[in-house]
Each structure stands twice: as structure tokens, then as C-alpha cells.
């Protein structure tokens, strides 16, 4: 179940290439503060997934609600 939730959240990620330095930036809008920046798309995606997992664990540890994913 946690893996399904993480996968569904990652499907909502938005990516862009930053004009300033050509790096990739990603965020998941419903998960405020969950974002990543890296030199390659794959590195950015992986970093975002790690940030998301930590974000979720922190929210659960603090007994805070998680965003509802439409899946």
C-alpha cells in the first residue's frame, strides 16, 4: 500500500528544465515542499522519490494528514 501511494504521487510530478543552468527541477504540487533538482532527468526523478518518501514518513510520524491521491 505505501508503495502504491508513492507511485501514484510520483505520477503527479511536474518536471521542467531550468533555463539558468540546464538542470532538471521536479515537484509534486499536492505535496508542498516535496521538490528536487538534479543534473539529469533520472537523477531528479530519483531524488524526488526519496524526498517524497521522507516527506510521507515525517507527516506520519507527526500524525499529520496526507494528500488524497485520485487512485
Secondary structure as the mmCIF struct_conf table of DSSP 4:
data_model
#
loop_
_struct_conf.conf_type_id
_struct_conf.id
_struct_conf.beg_label_comp_id
_struct_conf.beg_label_asym_id
_struct_conf.beg_label_seq_id
_struct_conf.end_label_comp_id
_struct_conf.end_label_asym_id
_struct_conf.end_label_seq_id
HELX_RH_AL_P HELX_RH_AL_P1 UNK A 2 UNK A 10
TURN_TY1_P TURN_TY1_P1 UNK A 11 UNK A 12
STRN STRN1 UNK A 14 UNK A 17
TURN_TY1_P TURN_TY1_P2 UNK A 19 UNK A 21
STRN STRN2 UNK A 24 UNK A 27
TURN_TY1_P TURN_TY1_P3 UNK A 29 UNK A 30
BEND BEND1 UNK A 31 UNK A 31
TURN_TY1_P TURN_TY1_P4 UNK A 32 UNK A 33
STRN STRN3 UNK A 35 UNK A 38
BEND BEND2 UNK A 39 UNK A 40
HELX_RH_AL_P HELX_RH_AL_P2 UNK A 41 UNK A 61
TURN_TY1_P TURN_TY1_P5 UNK A 62 UNK A 63
HELX_LH_PP_P HELX_LH_PP_P1 UNK A 67 UNK A 69
#
